[in-house]
Amino acid sequence: MLMRSATIKRKTKETDIEVTVNLDGSGVSNVATGIGFFDHMLDLLARHSRIDITVKAAGDLHVDHHHTTEDVGIALGQAVKQALGTMAGITRYASVHMPMDETLSRVVIDISGRPVLVFKAEFPRDKVGQFDTELVREWFNAFAMNAGVTLHVETLYGENSHHIAESCFKGLARALRTAIAIDPRAAGEVPSTKGQLGG
């Protein structure tokens, strides 16, 4: 079986990032961004998607967490896209409702090659720990644009900002797990009437 894995290195004046993914892994994560809450979210993403994810990120955290969060999203999206290759045989679509205590979020994905993000989640607090909650949307946008996926994320209800963020990341994880899975009935076929994905 072809190994669906990729490594992306991204170095700017603001960040120095290396991301490796194995889409057919077991959910092992080795994540170090210097941002505790963000590491927690990426650990959840790996565990529940069953994608092995390694992230080494050094960023300008003395400024804020924005550049590091966004650039990890960019690199992770690029790694997933590269690892998917021609996307032959993938399930492509997935829809998940993810509860997290009092919170419920819906995440729907189409690995379409057409990057779109619709993100509807309200955070009662500006921060979870040291992490700005507005950066959750920034990360999802960076990931979707660079992975080339259509992604709809909506928190239907919830009161706790930590739970809202966690339900979004876990929802994405479970949606990815289903959408990237090889469909044995469509092995080798690109799941599109056009014969290709990406436009």
DRENNUDREN-358900 format. One line per 8 residues: their letters; for each residue x, y, z of N, C-alpha, C. Coordinates in nm, 2 decimals. Last residue first. Example, Ala and Ser with C-alpha at 12.3 -4.5 7.8 and 13.67 -1.06 7.14 Angstrom:
<nodes>
sa = 1.28/-0.22/0.71/1.37/-0.11/0.71/1.29/0.00/0.79 | 1.32/-0.57/0.78/1.23/-0.45/0.78/1.32/-0.33/0.78
</nodes>
This chain:
<nodes>
gglqgkts = -1.08/2.21/-0.90/-1.12/2.32/-0.99/-1.22/2.27/-1.09 | -1.00/1.96/-0.78/-0.91/2.08/-0.77/-0.95/2.19/-0.88 | -0.99/1.64/-0.91/-1.03/1.73/-0.80/-0.94/1.85/-0.80 | -1.12/1.47/-1.20/-1.01/1.53/-1.12/-1.07/1.61/-1.01 | -1.33/1.37/-1.32/-1.21/1.29/-1.33/-1.09/1.35/-1.26 | -1.57/1.49/-1.29/-1.48/1.56/-1.38/-1.35/1.47/-1.41 | -1.70/1.35/-1.10/-1.75/1.33/-1.23/-1.65/1.39/-1.34 | -1.49/1.22/-0.85/-1.54/1.34/-0.91/-1.59/1.30/-1.05
pvegaarp = -1.28/1.06/-0.69/-1.43/1.08/-0.66/-1.49/1.21/-0.72 | -1.08/0.86/-0.89/-1.09/1.00/-0.83/-1.24/1.03/-0.81 | -1.02/0.52/-0.81/-1.10/0.62/-0.88/-1.09/0.76/-0.81 | -0.88/0.35/-0.65/-0.82/0.40/-0.77/-0.89/0.50/-0.84 | -1.18/0.21/-0.52/-1.03/0.21/-0.52/-0.97/0.25/-0.65 | -1.43/0.22/-0.44/-1.39/0.32/-0.54/-1.24/0.32/-0.55 | -1.48/0.04/-0.25/-1.56/0.02/-0.37/-1.52/0.12/-0.48 | -1.31/0.12/-0.04/-1.27/0.00/-0.12/-1.36/-0.02/-0.25
diaiatrl = -1.21/0.43/0.01/-1.33/0.36/-0.01/-1.30/0.24/-0.10 | -0.98/0.55/0.24/-0.99/0.49/0.11/-1.12/0.41/0.11 | -1.03/0.85/0.42/-1.03/0.70/0.42/-1.05/0.65/0.27 | -1.07/1.12/0.43/-0.95/1.07/0.37/-0.94/0.92/0.36 | -1.32/1.13/0.56/-1.31/1.18/0.42/-1.18/1.13/0.35 | -1.28/1.03/0.82/-1.38/0.96/0.73/-1.35/1.00/0.59 | -1.09/1.20/0.93/-1.07/1.06/0.94/-1.16/0.98/0.83 | -1.22/1.45/0.90/-1.10/1.42/0.81/-1.08/1.26/0.81
aralgkfc = -1.41/1.42/1.09/-1.45/1.44/0.95/-1.34/1.41/0.86 | -1.26/1.40/1.32/-1.34/1.29/1.28/-1.39/1.30/1.14 | -1.13/1.66/1.32/-1.05/1.53/1.32/-1.14/1.42/1.27 | -1.34/1.84/1.33/-1.26/1.83/1.21/-1.18/1.70/1.20 | -1.42/1.78/1.59/-1.51/1.76/1.47/-1.44/1.75/1.34 | -1.20/1.86/1.73/-1.24/1.72/1.73/-1.33/1.68/1.62 | -1.22/2.14/1.68/-1.10/2.06/1.64/-1.13/1.91/1.63 | -1.48/2.20/1.79/-1.44/2.23/1.65/-1.32/2.15/1.60
seaihhsn = -1.45/2.12/2.05/-1.55/2.05/1.97/-1.53/2.08/1.82 | -1.26/2.30/2.14/-1.23/2.16/2.13/-1.33/2.08/2.05 | -1.39/2.55/2.13/-1.27/2.52/2.04/-1.25/2.37/2.03 | -1.59/2.49/2.32/-1.63/2.53/2.18/-1.51/2.50/2.09 | -1.45/2.44/2.55/-1.53/2.33/2.49/-1.56/2.36/2.35 | -1.34/2.70/2.59/-1.25/2.58/2.57/-1.33/2.47/2.50 | -1.57/2.85/2.63/-1.48/2.87/2.51/-1.39/2.76/2.49 | -1.89/2.73/2.70/-1.75/2.74/2.75/-1.66/2.75/2.63
egyltevh = -2.13/2.71/2.58/-2.11/2.82/2.67/-1.97/2.84/2.71 | -2.33/2.64/2.28/-2.22/2.61/2.38/-2.19/2.73/2.46 | -2.45/2.53/1.96/-2.46/2.59/2.09/-2.35/2.56/2.18 | -2.33/2.49/1.71/-2.48/2.51/1.72/-2.52/2.57/1.86 | -2.07/2.60/1.54/-2.10/2.56/1.68/-2.25/2.60/1.69 | -1.96/2.49/1.23/-2.06/2.57/1.30/-2.08/2.52/1.44 | -1.78/2.48/0.94/-1.77/2.46/1.09/-1.87/2.55/1.16 | -1.70/2.35/0.64/-1.80/2.42/0.71/-1.80/2.38/0.86
ltvganma = -1.48/2.35/0.38/-1.49/2.32/0.52/-1.60/2.41/0.58 | -1.32/2.22/0.11/-1.43/2.30/0.15/-1.47/2.25/0.29 | -0.96/2.23/0.08/-1.08/2.16/0.12/-1.19/2.26/0.14 | -0.68/2.28/0.05/-0.77/2.27/-0.07/-0.90/2.20/-0.04 | -0.50/2.32/0.25/-0.54/2.18/0.22/-0.62/2.16/0.09 | -0.51/2.59/0.25/-0.39/2.53/0.20/-0.40/2.38/0.18 | -0.76/2.67/0.34/-0.71/2.73/0.21/-0.59/2.65/0.16 | -0.78/2.52/0.58/-0.87/2.49/0.47/-0.81/2.54/0.33
fanfwerv = -0.57/2.64/0.74/-0.57/2.49/0.71/-0.66/2.47/0.58 | -0.65/2.90/0.76/-0.52/2.87/0.70/-0.52/2.72/0.66 | -0.90/2.87/0.88/-0.89/2.93/0.75/-0.76/2.89/0.68 | -0.83/2.75/1.13/-0.92/2.68/1.04/-0.91/2.74/0.89 | -0.68/2.97/1.23/-0.62/2.84/1.21/-0.70/2.76/1.11 | -0.87/3.17/1.26/-0.75/3.19/1.17/-0.69/3.06/1.14 | -1.05/3.06/1.44/-1.09/3.08/1.31/-0.97/3.10/1.21 | -0.87/3.06/1.66/-0.93/2.94/1.62/-0.98/2.95/1.47
letdfqgv = -0.81/3.32/1.72/-0.71/3.25/1.64/-0.77/3.11/1.60 | -0.99/3.41/1.90/-1.01/3.45/1.76/-0.92/3.38/1.67 | -0.89/3.33/2.15/-0.99/3.25/2.08/-1.02/3.29/1.94 | -0.56/3.34/2.23/-0.67/3.42/2.18/-0.77/3.33/2.10 | -0.42/3.18/2.51/-0.45/3.17/2.37/-0.57/3.25/2.33 | -0.36/3.14/2.77/-0.29/3.25/2.70/-0.33/3.27/2.55 | -0.67/3.03/2.85/-0.53/3.04/2.90/-0.47/3.16/2.84 | -0.84/3.15/2.60/-0.84/3.03/2.68/-0.70/3.01/2.72
kdrpfeak = -0.99/3.48/2.56/-0.88/3.39/2.57/-0.91/3.26/2.64 | -1.23/3.60/2.54/-1.13/3.64/2.44/-1.01/3.54/2.44 | -1.54/3.41/2.57/-1.42/3.47/2.63/-1.32/3.50/2.52 | -1.74/3.30/2.41/-1.78/3.39/2.52/-1.66/3.47/2.57 | -1.72/3.28/2.06/-1.65/3.25/2.19/-1.69/3.35/2.29 | -1.91/3.14/1.81/-1.89/3.25/1.90/-1.83/3.21/2.02 | -1.88/3.03/1.48/-1.86/2.99/1.62/-1.84/3.12/1.70 | -1.87/2.95/1.18/-1.97/3.02/1.26/-1.96/2.96/1.40
fvlvprgs = -1.71/2.95/0.87/-1.69/2.93/1.02/-1.78/3.01/1.10 | -1.64/2.82/0.58/-1.75/2.89/0.64/-1.74/2.85/0.79 | -1.39/2.82/0.34/-1.42/2.80/0.48/-1.54/2.88/0.52 | -1.26/2.66/0.06/-1.36/2.74/0.11/-1.37/2.72/0.26 | -1.07/2.55/-0.21/-1.06/2.59/-0.07/-1.17/2.69/-0.04 | -1.11/2.27/-0.39/-1.16/2.41/-0.39/-1.16/2.46/-0.25 | -1.05/2.01/-0.35/-0.95/2.09/-0.43/-0.99/2.23/-0.44 | -1.23/1.87/-0.19/-1.27/1.91/-0.33/-1.16/1.96/-0.41
idivvrsl = -1.33/1.72/0.05/-1.19/1.73/0.00/-1.20/1.75/-0.16 | -1.55/1.86/0.24/-1.55/1.81/0.11/-1.40/1.83/0.06 | -1.70/1.84/0.57/-1.59/1.86/0.48/-1.61/1.79/0.34 | -1.85/1.98/0.85/-1.87/1.91/0.73/-1.76/1.94/0.63 | -1.93/1.98/1.18/-1.82/2.00/1.09/-1.85/1.92/0.97 | -2.10/2.13/1.45/-2.12/2.05/1.33/-2.00/2.08/1.23 | -2.10/2.11/1.81/-2.05/2.17/1.68/-2.07/2.07/1.56 | -2.22/2.17/2.12/-2.23/2.09/2.00/-2.19/2.16/1.88
tedmpmhv = -2.16/2.18/2.48/-2.13/2.23/2.34/-2.16/2.13/2.23 | -2.14/2.07/2.72/-2.27/2.14/2.69/-2.26/2.20/2.55 | -1.93/1.82/2.62/-2.01/1.86/2.74/-2.13/1.94/2.69 | -1.92/1.83/2.31/-1.82/1.84/2.41/-1.89/1.90/2.53 | -2.01/1.65/2.01/-2.05/1.71/2.14/-1.92/1.72/2.23 | -2.02/1.70/1.67/-1.93/1.67/1.78/-1.97/1.73/1.91 | -2.13/1.56/1.38/-2.18/1.64/1.49/-2.09/1.60/1.61 | -2.00/1.56/1.05/-1.99/1.51/1.19/-2.06/1.61/1.28
sayrtiga = -1.95/1.43/0.73/-2.03/1.53/0.81/-2.03/1.47/0.96 | -1.75/1.41/0.44/-1.79/1.37/0.57/-1.86/1.48/0.64 | -1.62/1.30/0.12/-1.71/1.38/0.20/-1.72/1.32/0.34 | -1.39/1.13/0.03/-1.41/1.27/0.00/-1.49/1.35/0.09 | -1.28/0.87/0.03/-1.43/0.89/0.05/-1.47/1.03/0.01 | -1.04/0.81/-0.24/-1.08/0.86/-0.10/-1.23/0.87/-0.10 | -0.95/0.73/-0.49/-1.01/0.63/-0.39/-1.06/0.68/-0.26 | -0.70/0.97/-0.53/-0.77/0.85/-0.59/-0.82/0.76/-0.48
mtglaqkv = -0.56/1.19/-0.48/-0.69/1.17/-0.40/-0.77/1.06/-0.46 | -0.31/1.23/-0.56/-0.41/1.24/-0.66/-0.55/1.23/-0.60 | -0.20/1.33/-0.25/-0.16/1.31/-0.38/-0.28/1.33/-0.48 | -0.22/1.35/0.03/-0.34/1.30/-0.04/-0.31/1.27/-0.19 | 0.01/1.48/0.10/0.00/1.34/0.13/-0.12/1.28/0.06 | -0.05/1.74/0.01/0.06/1.67/-0.05/0.05/1.52/-0.03 | -0.25/1.81/0.20/-0.28/1.81/0.05/-0.18/1.73/-0.02 | -0.12/1.79/0.44/-0.23/1.70/0.41/-0.26/1.69/0.26
aqglaigv = 0.07/1.99/0.40/0.12/1.86/0.42/0.01/1.76/0.39 | -0.09/2.22/0.38/-0.01/2.18/0.27/0.04/2.04/0.28 | -0.20/2.22/0.65/-0.28/2.21/0.53/-0.21/2.16/0.41 | 0.04/2.26/0.79/-0.04/2.14/0.81/-0.13/2.11/0.69 | 0.11/2.52/0.70/0.20/2.41/0.68/0.13/2.27/0.69 | -0.12/2.67/0.79/-0.07/2.67/0.65/0.01/2.54/0.62 | -0.11/2.62/1.06/-0.23/2.59/0.98/-0.19/2.58/0.83 | 0.13/2.74/1.13/0.11/2.60/1.15/-0.01/2.55/1.07
detthhhd = 0.06/3.00/1.07/0.16/2.94/0.98/0.16/2.78/1.00 | -0.13/3.06/1.27/-0.16/3.07/1.13/-0.07/2.99/1.04 | 0.03/3.03/1.50/-0.10/2.96/1.48/-0.13/2.95/1.34 | 0.24/3.22/1.46/0.27/3.07/1.48/0.14/2.99/1.45 | 0.10/3.46/1.44/0.18/3.41/1.33/0.21/3.26/1.34 | -0.04/3.48/1.69/-0.11/3.48/1.57/-0.02/3.42/1.46 | 0.05/3.52/1.95/0.04/3.38/1.90/-0.01/3.37/1.76 | 0.29/3.79/1.96/0.16/3.72/2.00/0.16/3.59/1.94
vhldgaak = 0.56/3.85/2.03/0.47/3.95/1.97/0.33/3.91/2.01 | 0.68/3.63/2.14/0.69/3.76/2.22/0.60/3.87/2.16 | 0.66/3.44/1.95/0.56/3.44/2.06/0.57/3.56/2.15 | 0.74/3.39/1.67/0.76/3.52/1.75/0.65/3.53/1.86 | 0.83/3.04/1.68/0.77/3.16/1.63/0.79/3.28/1.72 | 0.89/2.72/1.59/0.95/2.83/1.66/0.90/2.96/1.60 | 0.76/2.40/1.59/0.74/2.54/1.55/0.81/2.63/1.64 | 0.70/2.09/1.47/0.80/2.16/1.54/0.79/2.31/1.49
vtidirsh = 0.47/1.83/1.47/0.49/1.97/1.44/0.60/2.03/1.53 | 0.34/1.54/1.34/0.46/1.60/1.40/0.47/1.75/1.37 | 0.08/1.31/1.34/0.12/1.45/1.32/0.24/1.49/1.40 | -0.10/1.06/1.20/0.02/1.09/1.28/0.06/1.23/1.24 | -0.45/1.05/1.22/-0.34/1.09/1.14/-0.22/1.12/1.23 | -0.67/0.99/1.36/-0.58/0.88/1.33/-0.47/0.92/1.24 | -0.83/1.19/1.44/-0.83/1.17/1.30/-0.75/1.04/1.26 | -0.79/1.19/1.72/-0.92/1.16/1.67/-0.93/1.14/1.52
ralldlmh = -0.51/1.25/1.74/-0.57/1.14/1.81/-0.70/1.09/1.74 | -0.48/1.50/1.60/-0.41/1.37/1.56/-0.48/1.25/1.62 | -0.64/1.67/1.74/-0.66/1.65/1.60/-0.60/1.52/1.55 | -0.53/1.66/2.00/-0.67/1.61/1.98/-0.69/1.58/1.83 | -0.29/1.79/1.94/-0.29/1.66/1.99/-0.43/1.59/1.97 | -0.40/2.04/1.87/-0.33/1.96/1.77/-0.31/1.82/1.81 | -0.49/2.12/2.12/-0.58/2.11/2.01/-0.52/2.02/1.90 | -0.25/2.13/2.27/-0.36/2.05/2.31/-0.46/2.02/2.20
dffgigta = -0.11/2.33/2.13/-0.06/2.20/2.13/-0.17/2.10/2.17 | -0.28/2.54/2.21/-0.27/2.51/2.07/-0.22/2.37/2.06 | -0.22/2.56/2.49/-0.36/2.53/2.44/-0.36/2.48/2.30 | 0.06/2.63/2.48/0.01/2.51/2.54/-0.13/2.47/2.49 | 0.29/2.70/2.25/0.16/2.75/2.29/0.08/2.63/2.35 | 0.51/2.58/2.15/0.53/2.68/2.25/0.40/2.75/2.30 | 0.47/2.37/1.98/0.46/2.51/1.92/0.49/2.62/2.02 | 0.51/2.05/1.93/0.57/2.15/2.01/0.56/2.29/1.94
vnsvgsgd = 0.40/1.72/1.91/0.37/1.86/1.88/0.43/1.96/1.98 | 0.33/1.45/1.80/0.45/1.50/1.86/0.46/1.64/1.82 | 0.09/1.19/1.80/0.12/1.33/1.79/0.25/1.36/1.86 | -0.07/0.92/1.64/0.04/0.96/1.72/0.07/1.11/1.70 | -0.27/0.80/1.49/-0.31/0.91/1.58/-0.20/0.96/1.67 | -0.18/0.61/1.33/-0.26/0.56/1.44/-0.30/0.67/1.53 | -0.18/0.67/0.97/-0.11/0.64/1.10/-0.21/0.59/1.20 | -0.22/0.76/0.71/-0.26/0.62/0.75/-0.19/0.57/0.88
lnvtveid = -0.11/1.00/0.68/-0.26/0.99/0.68/-0.31/0.86/0.73 | 0.13/1.15/0.85/0.11/1.02/0.79/-0.04/1.00/0.80 | 0.31/1.46/0.83/0.18/1.39/0.85/0.19/1.25/0.79 | 0.51/1.71/0.97/0.51/1.58/0.90/0.37/1.52/0.93 | 0.64/2.04/0.96/0.53/1.95/0.99/0.54/1.83/0.91 | 0.83/2.30/1.09/0.83/2.17/1.02/0.72/2.08/1.06 | 0.89/2.65/1.09/0.80/2.54/1.11/0.84/2.42/1.03 | 0.95/2.95/1.21/1.03/2.84/1.15/0.96/2.71/1.19
tektkrki = 0.83/3.29/1.17/0.82/3.15/1.22/0.92/3.06/1.14 | 0.90/3.54/1.07/0.82/3.53/1.19/0.82/3.39/1.25 | 1.03/3.53/0.84/1.09/3.61/0.94/1.02/3.60/1.07 | 0.98/3.17/0.77/0.97/3.32/0.74/1.04/3.40/0.85 | 0.97/2.85/0.65/1.05/2.94/0.73/1.03/3.09/0.68 | 0.85/2.53/0.65/0.81/2.67/0.62/0.89/2.77/0.71 | 0.83/2.21/0.52/0.91/2.31/0.60/0.87/2.45/0.55 | 0.64/1.92/0.53/0.65/2.05/0.48/0.73/2.14/0.58
tasrmlm = 0.61/1.58/0.43/0.68/1.68/0.53/0.68/1.81/0.46 | 0.38/1.32/0.41/0.44/1.43/0.36/0.51/1.51/0.47 | 0.21/1.01/0.31/0.27/1.10/0.41/0.35/1.21/0.34 | 0.08/0.73/0.25/0.03/0.87/0.22/0.09/0.96/0.33 | 0.23/0.47/0.09/0.23/0.55/0.21/0.19/0.69/0.18 | 0.05/0.22/-0.08/0.12/0.34/-0.09/0.11/0.42/0.04 | 0.08/-0.12/0.00/0.00/0.00/0.00/0.09/0.13/0.00
</nodes>
